[in-house]
Amino acid sequence: MDLVTGPRHGGLVLGIEAGSPGAALTEVGARHGERIREGVIEHGAALLSGFSWADWPELDAFVNSVVGRPLDYTERSSPRTELHPGVFTATDHPPTEEIFLHTEQSYNLNVPRHLFFFCRRGAPEGGANTLADCRALYDALPRTIADRFDEEGYLLVRNFLPGLGLSWQDAFGTKDRAEVQAYCDANAIEAEWVDEDHLRTRQRRWAVATHPVTGRRSWFNHMTFFHARTLRPEVGEFLLEEYGPWGMPTNTFHADGSQIPDEVVAGLQQAYRDHAIEVTARTGEVLIVDNLAVAHGRLPFVPPRELFVSMSDALPWSALRPVERTSAPAGGVAAPAG
């Protein structure tokens, strides 16, 4: 099987096309899995075009051939529907909403290294995936900002409230509070039951990762994505007024619990946008992203659109911090002010 390859979008994306029509996705995975994986690591992402696929087992087989068994979606932060073991719908957010750039599950102690986006039906309008090179983004940040978060990490606070965002049952995949507590204890998360059905969690996480293959440093975190000021202004203002900074569904802080200045958050948001490109996956195309090097998001679209995602090749944060060799920053988790 011949492949036609070439860099796109300034080299961030490797285009991979079938050399002959009708080539099966499973076949290209079986024959060229290592080549595809190396291309994703070298560039940051790859877009496969012209390969045929139809059902879930084919997607599962392709992921296995390229990087290994797909992962489950744990410690959830957004609604998804599982279609097949390891295959989910892309985030089920309203099509009218932008999904801001982020690195998948970077707030977990174990993070997926590769993401696979399978486009079964492209949107008639809009819906491009946004990608941003987090290696270049890290290099471009003011050192005073990047160095503090690099050394200290940041604090993520989540509140699971009935009718507001994901419930703790959906986020942790259980209705058993004891199982939630056990998960939190094992994953460096401080859990506080504010009342019977209100769970607040606090977790300190690193903000900068070192790629285990290339050695490149990368801005790898959910700090901007989860911050109150990244919401639409009217939504963020309402939630801040109603619940306060410590009571929102998600918010982020400095590692010591102090608030991140609005101008710093605005600067981080602009840095992501300055490095963003748009990649529109057409029907049948497959987008693979090196999650440790490239952030992804989504622009609004006009339905219908069908996009599926698989995550794979989990790594502990300790493998991404070669000096510290720890999965979470040292020190206790700050308690809510007031």
C-alpha positions as CSV (number, residue, x, y, z in Angstrom):
1,M,0.0,0.0,0.0
2,D,1.4,3.4,-1.0
3,L,1.0,6.5,1.0
4,V,1.2,10.1,-0.1
5,T,2.5,12.3,2.7
6,G,3.4,15.9,3.1
7,P,3.4,18.7,5.8
8,R,0.5,21.0,6.1
9,H,-0.3,24.1,8.2
10,G,3.3,25.2,8.6
11,G,4.4,21.6,9.4
12,L,2.1,21.1,12.5
13,V,0.0,18.6,10.6
14,L,1.2,15.7,8.4
15,G,-1.1,14.9,5.6
16,I,-1.4,11.2,4.8
17,E,-3.4,10.1,1.8
18,A,-4.1,6.8,0.2
19,G,-2.0,6.1,-2.9
20,S,-4.9,4.2,-4.5
21,P,-8.7,4.5,-4.0
22,G,-10.5,2.2,-1.6
23,A,-7.7,1.4,0.8
24,A,-9.0,0.2,4.1
25,L,-8.2,2.1,7.3
26,T,-7.4,-1.1,9.1
27,E,-5.0,-2.1,6.4
28,V,-3.0,1.1,6.6
29,G,-2.9,0.8,10.4
30,A,-1.6,-2.8,10.2
31,R,1.0,-2.0,7.5
32,H,2.1,1.5,8.4
33,G,1.2,2.0,12.1
34,E,4.7,2.7,13.2
35,R,5.2,5.2,10.4
36,I,2.0,7.0,11.2
37,R,2.9,7.2,14.9
38,E,6.4,8.6,14.2
39,G,4.8,11.2,11.9
40,V,2.4,12.3,14.6
41,I,5.3,12.7,17.1
42,E,7.5,14.6,14.6
43,H,4.8,17.0,13.5
44,G,2.2,17.1,16.3
45,A,-0.8,15.9,14.4
46,A,-1.7,13.9,11.2
47,L,-4.8,14.0,8.9
48,L,-5.6,10.8,7.1
49,S,-7.7,11.1,3.9
50,G,-9.0,8.6,1.4
51,F,-9.2,5.5,3.6
52,S,-12.4,3.5,4.0
53,W,-13.9,2.5,7.4
54,A,-17.4,1.7,8.6
55,D,-17.9,0.4,12.1
56,W,-16.5,0.5,15.6
57,P,-14.4,-2.7,15.5
58,E,-12.5,-1.1,12.5
59,L,-11.7,2.0,14.5
60,D,-10.7,-0.1,17.5
61,A,-8.4,-2.2,15.3
62,F,-6.8,0.9,13.7
63,V,-6.0,2.5,17.1
64,N,-4.6,-0.7,18.3
65,S,-2.3,-1.0,15.3
66,V,-1.0,2.5,15.6
67,V,-0.6,3.1,19.4
68,G,-2.3,0.4,21.4
69,R,-5.6,-0.3,23.2
70,P,-8.0,2.7,23.5
71,L,-8.6,4.1,27.0
72,D,-11.7,4.6,29.0
73,Y,-12.9,8.2,29.8
74,T,-12.3,8.7,33.5
75,E,-12.7,11.7,35.8
76,R,-15.0,13.2,33.2
77,S,-15.4,17.0,32.7
78,S,-17.7,17.0,29.7
79,P,-20.6,15.0,28.5
80,R,-19.9,12.2,26.0
81,T,-21.7,9.1,24.8
82,E,-19.8,5.8,24.7
83,L,-20.6,4.1,21.4
84,H,-18.2,1.1,21.7
85,P,-15.5,0.3,24.3
86,G,-13.0,3.1,23.9
87,V,-14.9,5.0,21.2
88,F,-16.9,8.0,22.3
89,T,-18.8,10.9,20.7
90,A,-16.8,14.1,20.7
91,T,-17.9,16.4,23.5
92,D,-21.7,16.8,23.4
93,H,-21.7,20.5,23.8
94,P,-24.2,22.6,21.8
95,P,-23.1,23.2,18.2
96,T,-23.5,26.9,18.6
97,E,-20.7,27.0,21.3
98,E,-17.0,27.2,20.7
99,I,-14.9,24.6,22.7
100,F,-11.7,26.4,23.8
101,L,-8.3,24.9,23.1
102,H,-7.2,22.4,25.7
103,T,-5.0,19.3,26.2
104,E,-7.2,16.3,26.9
105,Q,-7.4,15.2,30.5
106,S,-4.2,17.0,31.5
107,Y,-5.8,17.4,35.0
108,N,-5.7,13.6,35.5
109,L,-2.6,11.9,37.1
110,N,-2.5,9.6,34.0
111,V,-3.0,11.4,30.7
112,P,-3.7,10.1,27.2
113,R,-0.8,10.6,24.8
114,H,-2.7,10.3,21.5
115,L,-6.2,11.4,20.4
116,F,-8.0,10.0,17.4
117,F,-10.9,11.9,15.8
118,F,-12.9,9.9,13.3
119,C,-15.2,12.0,11.1
120,R,-18.2,10.0,9.9
121,R,-20.1,13.0,8.7
122,G,-18.6,16.5,8.3
123,A,-20.8,19.5,9.2
124,P,-22.3,21.4,6.2
125,E,-20.9,24.6,7.7
126,G,-18.3,25.3,10.4
127,G,-17.1,22.7,13.0
128,A,-13.3,23.0,12.3
129,N,-11.0,21.5,14.8
130,T,-8.7,24.2,16.2
131,L,-5.2,23.1,17.0
132,A,-2.4,24.9,18.8
133,D,1.3,24.0,19.1
134,C,1.8,24.0,22.9
135,R,5.6,23.7,22.5
136,A,5.7,27.0,20.6
137,L,3.1,28.5,23.0
138,Y,5.2,27.7,26.0
139,D,8.3,29.2,24.4
140,A,6.3,32.4,23.6
141,L,4.9,33.0,27.1
142,P,6.5,35.6,29.4
143,R,9.0,33.8,31.5
144,T,7.7,35.3,34.8
145,I,4.3,33.7,34.1
146,A,5.5,30.4,32.6
147,D,8.2,29.9,35.3
148,R,5.9,30.3,38.3
149,F,3.3,27.8,37.0
150,D,6.1,25.5,35.9
151,E,7.6,25.5,39.4
152,E,4.4,25.5,41.5
153,G,1.7,24.1,39.2
154,Y,-1.9,25.3,39.6
155,L,-5.0,24.5,41.6
156,L,-8.2,23.2,40.0
157,V,-11.4,23.4,42.0
158,R,-14.6,21.6,40.9
159,N,-18.1,21.7,42.3
160,F,-20.6,19.0,41.5
161,L,-24.0,20.4,42.1
162,P,-27.4,19.0,41.1
163,G,-28.5,20.6,37.8
164,L,-25.3,22.5,37.2
165,G,-22.8,20.8,34.9
166,L,-21.9,17.2,35.3
167,S,-23.1,15.4,38.4
168,W,-20.5,13.6,40.5
169,Q,-22.2,10.4,39.5
170,D,-21.5,11.1,35.9
171,A,-18.0,12.5,36.4
172,F,-16.8,9.5,38.4
173,G,-19.0,6.8,36.8
174,T,-20.5,5.6,40.1
175,K,-23.3,6.3,42.5
176,D,-21.3,5.1,45.5
177,R,-19.7,7.9,47.5
178,A,-17.2,5.5,49.0
179,E,-15.9,4.7,45.5
180,V,-15.6,8.4,44.7
181,Q,-13.6,8.9,47.9
182,A,-11.4,6.0,47.1
183,Y,-10.7,7.4,43.6
184,C,-9.9,10.8,45.0
185,D,-7.6,9.4,47.7
186,A,-5.7,7.4,45.0
187,N,-5.4,10.4,42.6
188,A,-4.2,13.2,44.9
189,I,-7.7,14.9,45.0
190,E,-9.1,16.5,48.1
191,A,-12.8,15.7,48.3
192,E,-15.2,17.6,50.5
193,W,-18.9,16.8,50.8
194,V,-20.4,20.2,51.3
195,D,-23.8,18.6,51.6
196,E,-25.5,15.3,50.7
197,D,-25.3,15.9,46.9
198,H,-22.7,18.7,46.6
199,L,-19.2,17.5,46.2
200,R,-16.3,19.9,46.0
201,T,-12.8,18.7,44.8
202,R,-9.4,20.4,44.9
203,Q,-6.4,19.1,43.1
204,R,-2.9,20.6,42.4
205,R,-1.5,19.8,39.0
206,W,1.5,20.6,36.9
207,A,1.3,23.1,34.1
208,V,4.3,22.2,32.0
209,A,5.3,18.8,30.6
210,T,8.4,17.4,29.0
211,H,7.6,15.1,26.0
212,P,9.1,11.7,26.7
213,V,10.3,11.1,23.1
214,T,11.3,14.6,21.8
215,G,12.3,16.2,25.1
216,R,10.4,19.3,24.1
217,R,8.7,21.3,26.9
218,S,5.0,22.0,26.4
219,W,2.3,24.1,28.0
220,F,0.2,21.2,29.1
221,N,-2.7,22.0,31.4
222,H,-6.4,22.8,31.8
223,M,-5.7,26.1,33.7
224,T,-7.1,28.4,31.0
225,F,-9.8,26.1,29.8
226,F,-11.3,25.7,33.3
227,H,-10.9,29.3,34.4
228,A,-14.1,31.3,35.1
229,R,-13.0,34.0,32.6
230,T,-12.8,31.6,29.7
231,L,-16.6,31.1,29.8
232,R,-18.7,33.4,27.7
233,P,-18.6,36.7,29.7
234,E,-22.3,36.8,30.6
235,V,-22.2,33.2,31.8
236,G,-19.0,33.7,33.8
237,E,-20.2,36.8,35.4
238,F,-23.5,35.2,36.4
239,L,-21.8,32.1,37.9
240,L,-19.2,34.2,39.8
241,E,-21.9,36.4,41.2
242,E,-24.2,33.5,42.1
243,Y,-21.6,31.0,43.4
244,G,-18.4,32.9,44.0
245,P,-15.0,31.8,42.6
246,W,-14.8,28.7,44.9
247,G,-18.4,27.5,44.2
248,M,-18.4,27.4,40.3
249,P,-18.5,24.1,38.5
250,T,-14.9,24.6,37.6
251,N,-12.3,27.3,38.3
252,T,-8.5,27.5,38.6
253,F,-6.2,29.3,40.9
254,H,-2.5,29.7,41.7
255,A,-1.2,26.7,43.6
256,D,-1.4,28.6,46.9
257,G,-5.2,29.3,46.3
258,S,-4.8,32.9,45.3
259,Q,-6.7,34.1,42.3
260,I,-5.0,34.3,38.9
261,P,-5.2,38.0,37.8
262,D,-7.6,38.6,34.9
263,E,-4.9,40.1,32.8
264,V,-2.8,36.9,33.1
265,V,-5.8,34.7,32.0
266,A,-6.5,37.1,29.1
267,G,-2.8,36.8,28.1
268,L,-3.0,33.0,28.2
269,Q,-6.2,33.0,26.1
270,Q,-4.6,35.2,23.5
271,A,-1.5,33.0,23.4
272,Y,-3.6,30.0,22.5
273,R,-5.4,32.0,19.8
274,D,-2.1,33.4,18.4
275,H,-0.9,29.8,17.9
276,A,-4.3,28.3,16.6
277,I,-4.9,26.9,13.2
278,E,-8.1,25.4,11.8
279,V,-8.3,21.9,10.5
280,T,-11.6,20.8,9.0
281,A,-12.0,17.0,9.0
282,R,-14.2,16.0,6.1
283,T,-16.4,12.9,5.9
284,G,-14.2,9.8,6.3
285,E,-11.1,11.6,7.4
286,V,-9.2,10.8,10.6
287,L,-7.3,13.4,12.7
288,I,-4.6,12.1,15.1
289,V,-3.2,14.5,17.7
290,D,-0.2,14.1,19.9
291,N,-1.9,15.3,23.1
292,L,1.3,16.1,24.9
293,A,2.4,18.6,22.2
294,V,-0.8,20.0,20.6
295,A,-4.0,21.5,22.1
296,H,-7.3,21.0,20.4
297,G,-10.7,22.7,20.3
298,R,-13.8,23.2,18.1
299,L,-15.5,26.0,16.3
300,P,-19.3,26.3,16.2
301,F,-21.0,24.4,13.4
302,V,-24.3,23.8,11.7
303,P,-25.6,20.3,12.3
304,P,-25.6,17.5,11.4
305,R,-22.0,16.5,12.3
306,E,-20.7,13.1,13.5
307,L,-17.3,13.0,15.1
308,F,-16.0,10.2,17.3
309,V,-13.0,10.1,19.5
310,S,-10.6,7.5,21.0
311,M,-7.9,8.2,23.5
312,S,-4.9,5.9,24.0
313,D,-1.4,5.3,25.4
314,A,-1.7,6.6,28.9
315,L,1.3,8.1,30.7
316,P,1.6,9.1,34.4
317,W,2.5,12.8,35.0
318,S,5.6,11.5,36.8
319,A,6.9,10.5,33.3
320,L,6.4,14.0,32.1
321,R,8.4,15.7,34.9
322,P,11.8,14.1,34.5
323,V,13.4,16.2,37.3
324,E,10.7,15.8,40.0
325,R,9.4,12.4,39.0
326,T,6.2,13.1,40.8
327,S,2.7,13.1,39.4
328,A,1.5,16.1,41.4
329,P,3.2,19.2,42.8
330,A,4.4,18.9,46.4
331,G,2.5,20.5,49.3
332,G,-1.1,20.5,50.6
333,V,-4.1,21.7,48.6
334,A,-5.3,25.1,49.6
335,A,-8.6,25.5,51.3
336,P,-11.3,27.9,50.0
337,A,-10.8,31.4,51.2
338,G,-13.5,32.6,53.6
